[in-house]
Amino acid sequence: MKIGYARVSTDAQETRLQMDALTRAKCAGIYQEKVSGARTERPELVKFLDTARKGDVVIVWKLDRLARSMRQLIDTTVLLNEHGVELHSLTENIDTTTPSGKLTFHVFAALAEFERDLLRQRVNAGLKAARRRGRVGGRPKALDEADLKKARALLRSGDYSKVQIAEDLQVSRHTLWRALSQETAK
């Protein structure tokens, strides 16, 4: 039996392309999920792997949909092999039912990991360059220096609690406490 697995990393992405390809490959069942491949909790993948039986062929649109690292991909294929299940990747045209398919699988898996590492390096280099130019990413601070000055003054007066001050500044009490504790740590 052919069993398909489709995955995208974010809710903004769609599995339609993968689903169409898996349907054309005549998969009896197709499991799909929207979760980052880096996460270890992938419930549909677990169901998918539990469904696969000896003699089945697991079909994915692309190897990186099944796993994000060489180690994860090899572990998954070893698990499949232990259960007598083969792997077929449509995009890379890799079929582990043949010796040449197994070799090709390992070469493509190494190249996919290499490509992800290069991408990670480029992203990190871009972030460092942006920081050097004074650009800082991330969420803006909820409290600016004027807000913290006001909070300190109100606390010193003894007339207001941290909860009241947080309400006045329209932030959660945890945000206020965190900002004040980070300030004292400096």
Short mmCIF file of the C-alpha atoms (twelve columns), coordinates in Angstrom:
data_MODEL
# 
_entry.id   MODEL 
# 
loop_
_atom_site.group_PDB 
_atom_site.id 
_atom_site.type_symbol 
_atom_site.label_atom_id 
_atom_site.label_alt_id 
_atom_site.label_comp_id 
_atom_site.label_asym_id 
_atom_site.label_seq_id 
_atom_site.Cartn_x 
_atom_site.Cartn_y 
_atom_site.Cartn_z 
_atom_site.pdbx_PDB_model_num 
ATOM 1   C CA . MET A 1   0.000  0.000  0.000  1 
ATOM 2   C CA . LYS A 2   1.186  3.536  -0.753 1 
ATOM 3   C CA . ILE A 3   0.899  5.988  2.131  1 
ATOM 4   C CA . GLY A 4   1.536  9.711  1.635  1 
ATOM 5   C CA . TYR A 5   2.824  12.342 4.048  1 
ATOM 6   C CA . ALA A 6   2.621  16.110 3.430  1 
ATOM 7   C CA . ARG A 7   3.941  18.824 5.741  1 
ATOM 8   C CA . VAL A 8   4.329  22.592 5.707  1 
ATOM 9   C CA . SER A 9   6.114  24.643 8.365  1 
ATOM 10  C CA . THR A 10  3.606  27.409 9.080  1 
ATOM 11  C CA . ASP A 11  -0.124 28.035 9.002  1 
ATOM 12  C CA . ALA A 12  0.452  30.572 6.232  1 
ATOM 13  C CA . GLN A 13  1.650  27.806 3.911  1 
ATOM 14  C CA . GLU A 14  -0.533 25.305 2.060  1 
ATOM 15  C CA . THR A 15  -0.118 21.570 1.402  1 
ATOM 16  C CA . ARG A 16  -2.063 21.658 -1.898 1 
ATOM 17  C CA . LEU A 17  0.974  21.135 -4.139 1 
ATOM 18  C CA . GLN A 18  2.106  18.154 -2.076 1 
ATOM 19  C CA . MET A 19  -1.424 16.744 -1.792 1 
ATOM 20  C CA . ASP A 20  -1.915 16.915 -5.571 1 
ATOM 21  C CA . ALA A 21  1.377  15.081 -6.183 1 
ATOM 22  C CA . LEU A 22  0.566  12.405 -3.571 1 
ATOM 23  C CA . THR A 23  -2.901 11.920 -5.054 1 
ATOM 24  C CA . ARG A 24  -1.362 11.473 -8.536 1 
ATOM 25  C CA . ALA A 25  0.979  8.880  -6.989 1 
ATOM 26  C CA . LYS A 26  -2.175 6.961  -5.976 1 
ATOM 27  C CA . CYS A 27  -1.590 6.992  -2.224 1 
ATOM 28  C CA . ALA A 28  -4.240 5.014  -0.343 1 
ATOM 29  C CA . GLY A 29  -4.004 7.390  2.620  1 
ATOM 30  C CA . ILE A 30  -2.419 10.796 3.015  1 
ATOM 31  C CA . TYR A 31  -1.400 12.359 6.311  1 
ATOM 32  C CA . GLN A 32  -0.814 16.092 6.409  1 
ATOM 33  C CA . GLU A 33  0.196  18.596 9.060  1 
ATOM 34  C CA . LYS A 34  1.294  22.177 9.554  1 
ATOM 35  C CA . VAL A 35  4.238  22.128 11.932 1 
ATOM 36  C CA . SER A 36  7.912  23.011 11.711 1 
ATOM 37  C CA . GLY A 37  10.112 20.067 10.807 1 
ATOM 38  C CA . ALA A 38  12.478 21.129 13.573 1 
ATOM 39  C CA . ARG A 39  9.843  20.285 16.190 1 
ATOM 40  C CA . THR A 40  9.961  16.801 17.609 1 
ATOM 41  C CA . GLU A 41  6.206  16.697 18.298 1 
ATOM 42  C CA . ARG A 42  4.578  15.883 14.981 1 
ATOM 43  C CA . PRO A 43  1.413  13.912 15.766 1 
ATOM 44  C CA . GLU A 44  0.451  13.195 12.154 1 
ATOM 45  C CA . LEU A 45  3.928  11.831 11.428 1 
ATOM 46  C CA . VAL A 46  3.599  9.497  14.420 1 
ATOM 47  C CA . LYS A 47  0.167  8.293  13.187 1 
ATOM 48  C CA . PHE A 48  1.605  7.980  9.706  1 
ATOM 49  C CA . LEU A 49  4.539  5.855  10.872 1 
ATOM 50  C CA . ASP A 50  2.237  3.704  13.040 1 
ATOM 51  C CA . THR A 51  0.000  3.023  10.028 1 
ATOM 52  C CA . ALA A 52  2.824  1.843  7.767  1 
ATOM 53  C CA . ARG A 53  3.193  -1.948 7.617  1 
ATOM 54  C CA . LYS A 54  5.668  -4.377 6.054  1 
ATOM 55  C CA . GLY A 55  5.563  -4.073 2.271  1 
ATOM 56  C CA . ASP A 56  4.113  -0.538 2.315  1 
ATOM 57  C CA . VAL A 57  5.770  2.363  0.522  1 
ATOM 58  C CA . VAL A 58  5.869  5.731  2.235  1 
ATOM 59  C CA . ILE A 59  5.615  8.526  -0.308 1 
ATOM 60  C CA . VAL A 60  6.681  12.115 0.321  1 
ATOM 61  C CA . TRP A 61  6.750  15.018 -2.091 1 
ATOM 62  C CA . LYS A 62  10.278 15.958 -1.012 1 
ATOM 63  C CA . LEU A 63  12.703 14.560 1.579  1 
ATOM 64  C CA . ASP A 64  12.775 17.768 3.616  1 
ATOM 65  C CA . ARG A 65  9.036  17.351 4.243  1 
ATOM 66  C CA . LEU A 66  9.796  14.166 6.185  1 
ATOM 67  C CA . ALA A 67  12.740 15.456 8.246  1 
ATOM 68  C CA . ARG A 68  14.841 18.584 8.733  1 
ATOM 69  C CA . SER A 69  18.247 17.081 9.438  1 
ATOM 70  C CA . MET A 70  20.323 14.259 8.067  1 
ATOM 71  C CA . ARG A 71  20.198 12.531 11.456 1 
ATOM 72  C CA . GLN A 72  16.400 12.825 11.666 1 
ATOM 73  C CA . LEU A 73  15.986 11.599 8.088  1 
ATOM 74  C CA . ILE A 74  18.284 8.629  8.586  1 
ATOM 75  C CA . ASP A 75  16.600 7.738  11.899 1 
ATOM 76  C CA . THR A 76  13.197 7.823  10.217 1 
ATOM 77  C CA . THR A 77  14.305 5.671  7.290  1 
ATOM 78  C CA . VAL A 78  16.019 3.188  9.633  1 
ATOM 79  C CA . LEU A 79  12.747 2.954  11.559 1 
ATOM 80  C CA . LEU A 80  10.860 2.387  8.303  1 
ATOM 81  C CA . ASN A 81  13.373 -0.249 7.162  1 
ATOM 82  C CA . GLU A 82  13.070 -2.086 10.493 1 
ATOM 83  C CA . HIS A 83  9.358  -2.402 9.807  1 
ATOM 84  C CA . GLY A 84  9.898  -3.477 6.192  1 
ATOM 85  C CA . VAL A 85  8.591  -0.172 4.827  1 
ATOM 86  C CA . GLU A 86  10.237 1.536  1.853  1 
ATOM 87  C CA . LEU A 87  10.504 5.261  1.091  1 
ATOM 88  C CA . HIS A 88  9.797  7.047  -2.171 1 
ATOM 89  C CA . SER A 89  10.430 10.774 -2.655 1 
ATOM 90  C CA . LEU A 90  8.629  12.151 -5.699 1 
ATOM 91  C CA . THR A 91  10.657 15.329 -6.295 1 
ATOM 92  C CA . GLU A 92  14.083 13.744 -5.912 1 
ATOM 93  C CA . ASN A 93  12.828 10.531 -7.571 1 
ATOM 94  C CA . ILE A 94  14.389 8.407  -4.855 1 
ATOM 95  C CA . ASP A 95  13.050 4.928  -4.262 1 
ATOM 96  C CA . THR A 96  14.749 2.938  -1.485 1 
ATOM 97  C CA . THR A 97  13.475 -0.353 -2.856 1 
ATOM 98  C CA . THR A 98  16.605 -0.389 -5.043 1 
ATOM 99  C CA . PRO A 99  20.311 -0.225 -4.064 1 
ATOM 100 C CA . SER A 100 20.886 2.794  -6.320 1 
ATOM 101 C CA . GLY A 101 17.843 4.458  -4.752 1 
ATOM 102 C CA . LYS A 102 19.335 3.949  -1.283 1 
ATOM 103 C CA . LEU A 103 22.635 5.499  -2.380 1 
ATOM 104 C CA . THR A 104 20.881 8.408  -4.047 1 
ATOM 105 C CA . PHE A 105 18.788 8.912  -0.904 1 
ATOM 106 C CA . HIS A 106 21.894 9.370  1.247  1 
ATOM 107 C CA . VAL A 107 23.516 11.765 -1.236 1 
ATOM 108 C CA . PHE A 108 20.382 13.927 -1.536 1 
ATOM 109 C CA . ALA A 109 19.827 13.934 2.222  1 
ATOM 110 C CA . ALA A 110 23.392 15.215 2.731  1 
ATOM 111 C CA . LEU A 111 22.889 17.916 0.096  1 
ATOM 112 C CA . ALA A 112 19.567 19.012 1.647  1 
ATOM 113 C CA . GLU A 113 21.214 19.367 5.054  1 
ATOM 114 C CA . PHE A 114 24.106 21.281 3.464  1 
ATOM 115 C CA . GLU A 115 21.633 23.659 1.789  1 
ATOM 116 C CA . ARG A 116 19.807 24.309 5.097  1 
ATOM 117 C CA . ASP A 117 23.131 24.986 6.847  1 
ATOM 118 C CA . LEU A 118 24.103 27.494 4.136  1 
ATOM 119 C CA . LEU A 119 20.731 29.207 4.481  1 
ATOM 120 C CA . ARG A 120 21.145 29.407 8.274  1 
ATOM 121 C CA . GLN A 121 24.623 30.940 7.828  1 
ATOM 122 C CA . ARG A 122 23.307 33.538 5.361  1 
ATOM 123 C CA . VAL A 123 20.450 34.489 7.679  1 
ATOM 124 C CA . ASN A 124 22.788 34.826 10.664 1 
ATOM 125 C CA . ALA A 125 25.258 36.892 8.624  1 
ATOM 126 C CA . GLY A 126 22.413 39.187 7.535  1 
ATOM 127 C CA . LEU A 127 21.237 39.611 11.131 1 
ATOM 128 C CA . LYS A 128 24.774 40.464 12.309 1 
ATOM 129 C CA . ALA A 129 25.172 42.998 9.498  1 
ATOM 130 C CA . ALA A 130 21.843 44.602 10.407 1 
ATOM 131 C CA . ARG A 131 22.891 44.813 14.086 1 
ATOM 132 C CA . ARG A 132 26.153 46.506 13.077 1 
ATOM 133 C CA . ARG A 133 24.056 49.085 11.207 1 
ATOM 134 C CA . GLY A 134 22.045 49.666 14.391 1 
ATOM 135 C CA . ARG A 135 18.974 47.667 13.431 1 
ATOM 136 C CA . VAL A 136 17.702 45.399 16.149 1 
ATOM 137 C CA . GLY A 137 15.068 42.795 15.431 1 
ATOM 138 C CA . GLY A 138 12.465 41.454 17.758 1 
ATOM 139 C CA . ARG A 139 9.408  42.815 19.419 1 
ATOM 140 C CA . PRO A 140 9.481  46.451 20.562 1 
ATOM 141 C CA . LYS A 141 9.777  47.077 24.298 1 
ATOM 142 C CA . ALA A 142 6.411  47.502 26.028 1 
ATOM 143 C CA . LEU A 143 7.847  50.053 28.449 1 
ATOM 144 C CA . ASP A 144 10.158 52.873 27.461 1 
ATOM 145 C CA . GLU A 145 12.509 54.737 29.801 1 
ATOM 146 C CA . ALA A 146 9.848  57.344 30.674 1 
ATOM 147 C CA . ASP A 147 7.424  54.557 31.717 1 
ATOM 148 C CA . LEU A 148 10.082 52.939 33.901 1 
ATOM 149 C CA . LYS A 149 10.961 56.299 35.490 1 
ATOM 150 C CA . LYS A 150 7.275  56.834 36.306 1 
ATOM 151 C CA . ALA A 151 6.965  53.296 37.706 1 
ATOM 152 C CA . ARG A 152 10.019 53.766 39.953 1 
ATOM 153 C CA . ALA A 153 8.669  57.085 41.243 1 
ATOM 154 C CA . LEU A 154 5.257  55.597 42.005 1 
ATOM 155 C CA . LEU A 155 6.852  52.625 43.767 1 
ATOM 156 C CA . ARG A 156 9.068  54.914 45.873 1 
ATOM 157 C CA . SER A 157 6.033  56.940 46.940 1 
ATOM 158 C CA . GLY A 158 4.591  53.820 48.568 1 
ATOM 159 C CA . ASP A 159 1.069  54.813 47.550 1 
ATOM 160 C CA . TYR A 160 0.796  52.337 44.648 1 
ATOM 161 C CA . SER A 161 1.283  48.605 44.297 1 
ATOM 162 C CA . LYS A 162 3.040  47.041 41.315 1 
ATOM 163 C CA . VAL A 163 -0.332 45.754 40.113 1 
ATOM 164 C CA . GLN A 164 -1.819 49.277 40.165 1 
ATOM 165 C CA . ILE A 165 1.220  50.708 38.395 1 
ATOM 166 C CA . ALA A 166 1.015  48.001 35.714 1 
ATOM 167 C CA . GLU A 167 -2.663 48.819 35.160 1 
ATOM 168 C CA . ASP A 168 -1.835 52.519 34.892 1 
ATOM 169 C CA . LEU A 169 0.895  51.791 32.310 1 
ATOM 170 C CA . GLN A 170 -1.449 49.382 30.485 1 
ATOM 171 C CA . VAL A 171 0.896  46.396 30.670 1 
ATOM 172 C CA . SER A 172 0.669  43.127 32.523 1 
ATOM 173 C CA . ARG A 173 2.180  42.960 35.982 1 
ATOM 174 C CA . HIS A 174 4.669  40.392 34.696 1 
ATOM 175 C CA . THR A 175 5.876  42.822 32.022 1 
ATOM 176 C CA . LEU A 176 6.397  45.520 34.642 1 
ATOM 177 C CA . TRP A 177 8.164  43.161 37.060 1 
ATOM 178 C CA . ARG A 178 10.408 41.824 34.301 1 
ATOM 179 C CA . ALA A 179 11.372 45.340 33.144 1 
ATOM 180 C CA . LEU A 180 12.133 46.472 36.701 1 
ATOM 181 C CA . SER A 181 14.142 43.338 37.505 1 
ATOM 182 C CA . GLN A 182 16.169 43.621 34.285 1 
ATOM 183 C CA . GLU A 183 16.932 47.184 35.193 1 
ATOM 184 C CA . THR A 184 18.200 46.234 38.671 1 
ATOM 185 C CA . ALA A 185 20.298 43.448 37.162 1 
ATOM 186 C CA . LYS A 186 22.168 46.043 35.077 1 
# 
